[in-house]
Amino acid sequence: MTEWSYTVKIWAIRKRDYRKPYQLRWKVGLRPHSESFLTQGLADSRRAQLITAAREGEPFDVETGLPKSMVAKKLDISWYEHARNYIAMKWGDSPGNTRRTLAEAMATVTPAFVKDTKGMPDNRTVRRALYSWAFNKNRWDEELPADVAKTLDWFKRKSLPMSALSDRLVVRSALSALSKKLDGETAAGSTIRRKRAIFYNALEFAIDAELLADNPLDRIKWTAPEQVVEEVDPECVPNPAQGAKLLAAVRDQGKRGRRLVAFFGCMYYAAARPEEVIGLRAKDCDLPRRGWGLLRLHETRPRSGKAWTDSGESHEKKGLKHRPRKAVRRVPIPPELVALLRWHLSAYGTAPDGRVFQTLRGGLVQDTGYGEVWAEARSRALSPAEFESVLAKRPYDLRHAAVSTWLSSGVEPQLVAERAGHSVAVLFREYAKFLKDGDDAANAKISARLEKGA
């Protein structure tokens, strides 16, 4: 931490027989300082600066001997440089997907912190240069493509100094930027909240680095643009009959489909996320010959992309989403899924590390591969009108189908949230429409109880 002192003594300039003959000497606290100059005028100018700062009551830095205003100016770096320092600070302890999120946030706000936009490349060129290169630490030692180098040189020249961020109007422009998508449309509420949180943290880092005195976001009254409530659209969710037809259409796609029918079944019957299914191991499955079984989910294999991981692999091994690393989610599974998994293990065995699902070569199941199978299943199982709609557009909609089925079956929301790996608050926010569908049944139960009491 910087040590400040108001005890300052400044001596007259003395001349010596050196290359820089004019020496200014002063003392801050008990620590002496000196600086030499080529001319008397330069020495007098610096001495006048120190005297003025002392008379105006500025604290002096004991280490450097400089008044606070001069220390701040000396430390002042550009936002672009600070953003890269922030990325470097966060990089080592962040998984691949978090690194991508950090880079995305910095790439969004950085164009707002420039002196002017003269000569700025188009939005897509800027986003590519910042997101894929400037804020991807894995690429800092690589040779830059010519267009990227030109774009980043422009930002190095045009980026505002950090001291400019003490102006609340400057910071407000960044809030406006993070509220928009690249095409100018308003971003999703969750995206705005995530980027704002990262931006706030980057400003806190600036305080730690003594580039800012306080966080300007704390002094700004700002409300994110109004958002549509983030609920699961019932139009996306297949009903049980449609779900069964879709799984059958997966199975009917030959060897490739048969290897994936249980994969999709885990999403549909157990509300598992795709990255949870990819990491599922046989030892974590209880699959009795009859009745219900159990999945113990505790590992995910999210796909971050090779550019963002230390290993150079596309997938990383992590714990459950938003849970402690060793947390386990126990999900009872119906006989239908038990049968699918028993058949799958009997037909294909496990990968060398015990994973249930693997490619023909024993690798991790890829989203591109299962995405193609799912697209083909929709074209086979759905009517032309359904195919053109948003019904089961993504494999992830199978997870929504599982949760909505549990809710419509009368399972307590707290238990549904536990099995799905949600908080109750998220469940009520995202599945509000499905909860409302149960109002009539709930009202009937209440009426029956009241009539019984009468």
C-alpha positions as CSV (number, residue, x, y, z in Angstrom):
1,M,0.0,0.0,0.0
2,T,1.1,3.5,-0.7
3,E,2.3,5.5,2.4
4,W,1.3,9.1,2.3
5,S,2.8,12.0,4.3
6,Y,2.0,15.7,4.7
7,T,5.5,16.4,6.1
8,V,7.5,17.8,3.2
9,K,10.7,19.8,3.2
10,I,12.1,21.3,-0.1
11,W,15.6,22.7,-0.3
12,A,17.0,25.2,-2.8
13,I,18.5,24.0,-6.0
14,R,22.2,23.4,-5.9
15,K,24.7,23.2,-8.8
16,R,27.3,20.5,-9.1
17,D,29.9,19.4,-11.7
18,Y,27.9,16.6,-13.3
19,R,26.3,15.9,-16.7
20,K,23.0,17.1,-15.1
21,P,24.3,19.8,-12.9
22,Y,21.2,21.2,-11.3
23,Q,20.0,19.1,-8.4
24,L,16.6,19.4,-6.6
25,R,16.5,17.9,-3.1
26,W,13.5,17.4,-0.9
27,K,12.3,15.1,1.9
28,V,8.9,13.4,2.5
29,G,8.5,12.3,6.1
30,L,11.9,10.9,7.0
31,R,12.8,9.8,3.4
32,P,15.1,12.0,1.3
33,H,14.6,12.4,-2.5
34,S,16.5,14.1,-5.3
35,E,16.3,14.7,-9.0
36,S,18.8,16.2,-11.4
37,F,18.2,18.4,-14.5
38,L,20.2,19.8,-17.4
39,T,19.1,23.4,-16.9
40,Q,18.2,25.7,-14.1
41,G,14.8,26.4,-15.6
42,L,13.8,22.7,-15.6
43,A,14.9,22.4,-12.0
44,D,13.0,25.5,-10.9
45,S,9.9,24.3,-12.7
46,R,9.8,21.0,-10.9
47,R,10.6,22.7,-7.5
48,A,7.6,25.0,-8.1
49,Q,5.3,22.1,-8.8
50,L,6.3,20.4,-5.5
51,I,6.0,23.7,-3.5
52,T,2.5,24.3,-5.0
53,A,1.3,20.8,-4.2
54,A,2.6,21.1,-0.6
55,R,0.9,24.5,-0.1
56,E,-2.4,23.1,-1.4
57,G,-2.3,20.4,1.2
58,E,-1.7,17.4,-1.1
59,P,-0.3,14.3,0.5
60,F,3.1,13.1,-0.8
61,D,4.0,9.5,-1.6
62,V,6.8,8.5,0.8
63,E,8.2,6.0,-1.7
64,T,8.4,8.2,-4.8
65,G,8.5,11.6,-3.1
66,L,5.8,12.8,-5.5
67,P,2.5,14.6,-4.6
68,K,-0.7,12.6,-5.1
69,S,-1.7,14.4,-8.3
70,M,1.7,13.6,-9.9
71,V,1.6,10.0,-8.7
72,A,-1.9,9.6,-10.3
73,K,-0.6,11.1,-13.6
74,K,2.4,8.8,-13.5
75,L,0.3,5.7,-12.8
76,D,-2.4,6.7,-15.3
77,I,-2.7,4.1,-18.1
78,S,-5.2,3.6,-20.8
79,W,-8.4,1.6,-20.4
80,Y,-7.2,-0.8,-23.1
81,E,-4.1,-1.6,-21.1
82,H,-6.0,-1.9,-17.9
83,A,-8.5,-4.2,-19.5
84,R,-5.7,-6.5,-20.6
85,N,-4.2,-6.4,-17.1
86,Y,-7.5,-7.4,-15.7
87,I,-7.8,-10.3,-18.1
88,A,-4.3,-11.4,-17.1
89,M,-5.2,-11.2,-13.4
90,K,-8.3,-13.3,-13.9
91,W,-7.0,-15.8,-16.4
92,G,-5.1,-18.3,-14.4
93,D,-8.0,-19.2,-12.0
94,S,-10.8,-19.1,-14.6
95,P,-12.1,-22.0,-16.6
96,G,-12.5,-21.7,-20.4
97,N,-16.1,-20.6,-20.5
98,T,-15.4,-17.9,-17.9
99,R,-12.5,-16.7,-19.9
100,R,-14.7,-16.3,-22.9
101,T,-17.3,-14.4,-20.8
102,L,-14.6,-12.1,-19.5
103,A,-13.3,-11.4,-23.0
104,E,-16.8,-10.8,-24.3
105,A,-17.5,-8.2,-21.6
106,M,-14.2,-6.4,-22.1
107,A,-14.7,-6.4,-25.9
108,T,-18.2,-4.9,-25.4
109,V,-17.2,-1.9,-23.2
110,T,-13.7,-1.1,-24.7
111,P,-15.1,0.7,-27.8
112,A,-17.0,3.0,-25.5
113,F,-13.7,4.3,-24.0
114,V,-12.0,6.0,-26.9
115,K,-11.1,9.6,-27.5
116,D,-13.0,9.7,-30.8
117,T,-14.2,7.2,-33.5
118,K,-12.3,8.6,-36.4
119,G,-10.8,5.6,-38.3
120,M,-12.5,3.0,-36.1
121,P,-13.0,-0.2,-38.1
122,D,-16.5,-1.7,-38.5
123,N,-18.2,-3.4,-35.5
124,R,-17.5,-7.0,-36.5
125,T,-13.8,-6.3,-37.2
126,V,-13.5,-4.6,-33.8
127,R,-15.3,-7.4,-32.0
128,R,-13.2,-10.1,-33.6
129,A,-9.9,-8.2,-32.8
130,L,-10.8,-7.5,-29.2
131,Y,-12.6,-10.7,-28.3
132,S,-10.4,-13.2,-30.1
133,W,-7.0,-11.6,-29.7
134,A,-6.7,-8.6,-27.4
135,F,-8.6,-10.3,-24.5
136,N,-7.6,-13.9,-25.2
137,K,-4.4,-14.4,-23.2
138,N,-3.6,-17.7,-24.9
139,R,-3.0,-15.8,-28.1
140,W,-0.9,-12.9,-26.8
141,D,2.3,-14.6,-28.0
142,E,0.9,-15.4,-31.5
143,E,1.6,-13.4,-34.6
144,L,-1.4,-11.1,-35.3
145,P,-3.2,-11.1,-38.6
146,A,-2.6,-7.8,-40.4
147,D,-6.2,-6.5,-39.9
148,V,-6.2,-7.5,-36.2
149,A,-2.8,-5.7,-35.7
150,K,-4.2,-2.6,-37.4
151,T,-7.3,-2.6,-35.2
152,L,-5.5,-3.1,-32.0
153,D,-2.9,-0.4,-32.8
154,W,-5.9,2.0,-33.3
155,F,-7.2,1.1,-29.8
156,K,-3.8,1.6,-28.2
157,R,-3.7,5.1,-29.7
158,K,-7.3,6.1,-29.1
159,S,-8.1,4.5,-25.7
160,L,-9.0,6.9,-22.9
161,P,-6.8,7.1,-19.8
162,M,-8.2,5.5,-16.7
163,S,-8.5,8.9,-15.1
164,A,-11.2,9.7,-17.6
165,L,-13.4,7.1,-16.0
166,S,-14.0,9.4,-13.0
167,D,-16.4,11.1,-15.3
168,R,-19.8,9.4,-14.8
169,L,-21.0,10.3,-18.3
170,V,-18.0,8.4,-19.7
171,V,-18.8,5.3,-17.7
172,R,-22.5,5.6,-18.5
173,S,-21.6,5.2,-22.2
174,A,-20.1,1.8,-21.4
175,L,-23.4,0.7,-19.7
176,S,-25.2,1.6,-22.8
177,A,-22.8,-0.5,-24.9
178,L,-23.2,-3.6,-22.7
179,S,-26.9,-3.4,-23.1
180,K,-26.8,-3.9,-26.8
181,K,-26.0,-6.9,-29.1
182,L,-23.7,-6.5,-32.0
183,D,-26.7,-5.8,-34.3
184,G,-27.9,-3.0,-32.1
185,E,-30.8,-5.0,-30.6
186,T,-31.2,-5.0,-26.8
187,A,-29.3,-7.8,-25.2
188,A,-31.0,-10.4,-22.9
189,G,-31.3,-9.4,-19.2
190,S,-29.0,-12.1,-18.0
191,T,-26.3,-11.0,-20.5
192,I,-26.6,-7.4,-19.4
193,R,-26.3,-8.4,-15.7
194,R,-23.3,-10.7,-16.4
195,K,-21.4,-8.1,-18.4
196,R,-22.1,-5.3,-15.8
197,A,-20.9,-7.5,-13.0
198,I,-17.6,-8.1,-14.9
199,F,-17.3,-4.4,-15.7
200,Y,-17.8,-3.5,-12.1
201,N,-15.2,-6.0,-11.0
202,A,-12.7,-4.5,-13.5
203,L,-13.3,-1.1,-12.0
204,E,-12.7,-2.6,-8.5
205,F,-9.4,-3.9,-9.8
206,A,-8.6,-0.4,-11.0
207,I,-9.1,0.8,-7.4
208,D,-6.7,-1.9,-6.1
209,A,-4.2,-0.7,-8.7
210,E,-4.7,2.9,-7.5
211,L,-5.9,4.0,-10.9
212,L,-9.3,5.1,-9.5
213,A,-10.2,6.5,-6.1
214,D,-13.6,4.8,-6.1
215,N,-15.9,2.8,-8.3
216,P,-17.8,5.3,-10.6
217,L,-20.6,2.7,-11.0
218,D,-21.5,3.2,-7.3
219,R,-22.3,6.9,-8.2
220,I,-24.5,6.2,-11.3
221,K,-28.2,5.8,-11.2
222,W,-28.8,3.4,-14.1
223,T,-31.5,0.9,-14.9
224,A,-31.1,-1.8,-17.5
225,P,-33.5,-1.6,-20.5
226,E,-36.8,-3.3,-19.9
227,Q,-36.6,-7.0,-20.6
228,V,-39.1,-9.6,-21.5
229,V,-39.4,-11.9,-18.4
230,E,-36.9,-14.7,-19.0
231,E,-39.3,-17.6,-19.0
232,V,-39.2,-20.9,-20.9
233,D,-41.5,-20.7,-23.8
234,P,-44.1,-23.5,-23.7
235,E,-44.1,-23.5,-27.5
236,C,-40.5,-24.9,-27.3
237,V,-41.4,-27.8,-25.0
238,P,-42.5,-31.2,-26.5
239,N,-45.3,-33.1,-24.8
240,P,-44.8,-36.8,-23.8
241,A,-46.1,-38.1,-27.1
242,Q,-43.9,-35.7,-29.1
243,G,-40.9,-36.6,-26.9
244,A,-41.4,-40.3,-27.5
245,K,-41.6,-39.7,-31.3
246,L,-38.4,-37.6,-31.3
247,L,-36.4,-40.3,-29.4
248,A,-37.7,-42.9,-31.8
249,A,-36.6,-40.7,-34.7
250,V,-33.1,-40.5,-33.2
251,R,-33.0,-44.3,-32.8
252,D,-34.0,-44.8,-36.4
253,Q,-31.0,-43.0,-37.8
254,G,-28.8,-46.1,-37.9
255,K,-25.6,-46.6,-35.9
256,R,-25.1,-42.9,-35.2
257,G,-28.6,-42.5,-33.9
258,R,-28.6,-45.6,-31.8
259,R,-25.5,-44.4,-30.0
260,L,-27.3,-41.2,-29.0
261,V,-30.8,-42.2,-28.1
262,A,-29.9,-42.7,-24.4
263,F,-27.9,-39.5,-24.5
264,F,-31.0,-37.5,-25.4
265,G,-33.0,-39.7,-23.0
266,C,-31.0,-38.4,-20.1
267,M,-32.0,-34.9,-21.0
268,Y,-35.6,-35.8,-21.5
269,Y,-36.2,-38.1,-18.5
270,A,-33.6,-36.7,-16.0
271,A,-33.5,-33.0,-16.9
272,A,-29.7,-33.4,-17.3
273,R,-27.8,-30.6,-19.1
274,P,-25.8,-31.8,-22.2
275,E,-22.5,-31.2,-20.5
276,E,-23.6,-33.3,-17.6
277,V,-24.6,-36.1,-19.9
278,I,-21.2,-36.0,-21.7
279,G,-19.4,-36.5,-18.4
280,L,-21.8,-39.2,-17.0
281,R,-20.0,-42.3,-15.8
282,A,-21.4,-45.8,-15.5
283,K,-20.5,-46.1,-11.8
284,D,-22.8,-43.1,-11.2
285,C,-25.8,-44.9,-12.6
286,D,-28.0,-47.2,-10.5
287,L,-29.9,-49.3,-13.2
288,P,-32.0,-52.0,-11.6
289,R,-33.8,-54.6,-13.8
290,R,-37.1,-53.3,-12.6
291,G,-38.5,-50.0,-11.3
292,W,-36.9,-46.6,-11.0
293,G,-33.1,-46.0,-11.1
294,L,-30.9,-43.2,-10.0
295,L,-28.3,-40.9,-11.6
296,R,-25.6,-39.2,-9.4
297,L,-24.5,-36.2,-11.4
298,H,-21.4,-34.5,-10.2
299,E,-19.2,-33.8,-13.2
300,T,-19.6,-31.7,-16.4
301,R,-17.7,-31.4,-19.6
302,P,-18.5,-28.0,-20.9
303,R,-17.2,-27.1,-24.3
304,S,-15.1,-23.9,-24.2
305,G,-13.1,-24.2,-27.4
306,K,-9.4,-25.0,-27.8
307,A,-8.5,-21.3,-27.9
308,W,-9.7,-20.7,-24.3
309,T,-8.3,-23.7,-22.4
310,D,-4.9,-24.4,-21.0
311,S,-4.9,-28.0,-22.2
312,G,-5.7,-27.1,-25.8
313,E,-8.7,-29.4,-25.6
314,S,-12.2,-28.2,-26.5
315,H,-13.8,-29.6,-23.3
316,E,-12.9,-29.0,-19.7
317,K,-13.7,-31.2,-16.6
318,K,-15.7,-29.3,-14.0
319,G,-18.2,-29.7,-11.2
320,L,-21.9,-29.0,-11.5
321,K,-23.1,-25.6,-12.7
322,H,-23.3,-23.0,-9.9
323,R,-22.4,-25.7,-7.3
324,P,-19.4,-26.5,-5.2
325,R,-16.8,-28.6,-7.0
326,K,-17.7,-31.8,-5.0
327,A,-21.5,-31.4,-5.0
328,V,-23.6,-34.3,-6.2
329,R,-27.1,-34.0,-7.7
330,R,-29.2,-37.2,-7.2
331,V,-31.9,-37.6,-9.9
332,P,-34.3,-40.5,-9.7
333,I,-35.0,-41.8,-13.3
334,P,-38.0,-43.7,-14.6
335,P,-37.9,-47.3,-16.0
336,E,-37.9,-45.9,-19.5
337,L,-34.5,-44.2,-19.1
338,V,-33.2,-47.2,-17.0
339,A,-34.0,-49.4,-20.0
340,L,-32.3,-47.0,-22.5
341,L,-29.1,-46.9,-20.4
342,R,-29.0,-50.6,-19.7
343,W,-29.3,-51.3,-23.5
344,H,-26.7,-48.6,-24.3
345,L,-24.1,-50.0,-21.9
346,S,-24.7,-53.5,-23.1
347,A,-24.3,-52.5,-26.7
348,Y,-21.4,-50.1,-26.5
349,G,-19.7,-50.5,-23.1
350,T,-17.9,-47.5,-21.6
351,A,-15.0,-45.3,-22.6
352,P,-11.6,-46.0,-21.0
353,D,-12.3,-43.5,-18.2
354,G,-15.8,-45.0,-17.5
355,R,-17.9,-42.5,-19.4
356,V,-21.2,-43.9,-20.6
357,F,-21.2,-41.9,-23.9
358,Q,-18.4,-41.8,-26.4
359,T,-17.8,-41.4,-30.1
360,L,-16.8,-44.3,-32.3
361,R,-13.1,-43.5,-31.4
362,G,-13.8,-43.2,-27.7
363,G,-13.7,-39.4,-27.6
364,L,-16.2,-37.0,-26.0
365,V,-19.5,-36.5,-27.7
366,Q,-19.5,-33.3,-29.6
367,D,-22.3,-30.8,-29.8
368,T,-21.9,-30.6,-33.6
369,G,-22.5,-34.3,-33.9
370,Y,-25.5,-34.7,-31.7
371,G,-26.9,-31.4,-33.1
372,E,-27.0,-32.9,-36.6
373,V,-28.8,-36.0,-35.3
374,W,-31.3,-33.9,-33.5
375,A,-32.0,-31.7,-36.5
376,E,-32.7,-34.9,-38.6
377,A,-34.9,-36.3,-35.8
378,R,-37.1,-33.2,-35.9
379,S,-37.5,-33.4,-39.6
380,R,-38.6,-37.0,-39.3
381,A,-40.8,-36.8,-36.2
382,L,-42.6,-33.5,-36.5
383,S,-45.2,-32.3,-38.9
384,P,-44.2,-29.6,-41.4
385,A,-45.9,-26.9,-39.2
386,E,-44.2,-28.2,-36.1
387,F,-40.8,-28.4,-37.8
388,E,-41.0,-24.8,-38.9
389,S,-42.0,-23.8,-35.3
390,V,-39.7,-23.5,-32.3
391,L,-40.9,-26.9,-30.9
392,A,-37.9,-28.8,-29.6
393,K,-35.6,-26.6,-31.7
394,R,-32.7,-27.4,-29.5
395,P,-31.7,-30.6,-27.6
396,Y,-31.8,-28.4,-24.5
397,D,-35.6,-28.2,-24.9
398,L,-35.7,-31.8,-23.7
399,R,-34.5,-30.6,-20.3
400,H,-37.3,-28.1,-20.3
401,A,-39.7,-30.9,-21.1
402,A,-38.5,-32.9,-18.2
403,V,-38.9,-30.1,-15.7
404,S,-42.3,-29.1,-17.1
405,T,-43.5,-32.7,-16.9
406,W,-42.5,-32.9,-13.2
407,L,-44.3,-29.7,-12.4
408,S,-47.4,-30.6,-14.3
409,S,-47.4,-34.0,-12.5
410,G,-47.8,-32.2,-9.2
411,V,-44.2,-32.7,-7.9
412,E,-43.4,-30.0,-5.3
413,P,-41.4,-27.1,-6.8
414,Q,-38.7,-27.4,-4.2
415,L,-38.1,-31.0,-5.2
416,V,-38.2,-30.2,-8.9
417,A,-35.6,-27.5,-8.3
418,E,-33.4,-29.9,-6.4
419,R,-33.6,-32.6,-9.1
420,A,-33.0,-30.1,-11.9
421,G,-30.1,-28.4,-10.2
422,H,-31.9,-25.0,-10.0
423,S,-32.5,-22.7,-7.2
424,V,-36.2,-22.3,-6.3
425,A,-36.0,-18.7,-7.4
426,V,-34.8,-19.6,-10.8
427,L,-37.4,-22.3,-11.1
428,F,-40.2,-19.9,-10.4
429,R,-38.8,-17.3,-12.8
430,E,-38.0,-19.5,-15.7
431,Y,-41.0,-21.9,-15.4
432,A,-43.6,-19.5,-14.3
433,K,-46.0,-20.4,-17.1
434,F,-45.9,-24.1,-16.2
435,L,-46.5,-23.3,-12.5
436,K,-49.6,-21.3,-13.4
437,D,-51.0,-24.3,-15.3
438,G,-51.3,-26.0,-11.9
439,D,-53.6,-23.3,-10.5
440,D,-56.8,-25.1,-11.2
441,A,-55.6,-28.3,-9.7
442,A,-54.3,-26.4,-6.6
443,N,-57.7,-24.6,-6.3
444,A,-59.5,-27.9,-6.5
445,K,-57.4,-29.4,-3.7
446,I,-58.0,-26.3,-1.5
447,S,-61.8,-26.4,-2.2
448,A,-61.9,-30.1,-1.3
449,R,-60.0,-29.5,2.0
450,L,-62.4,-26.6,2.9
451,E,-65.5,-28.7,2.1
452,K,-64.1,-31.6,4.2
453,G,-63.6,-29.2,7.1
454,A,-67.1,-27.9,6.8
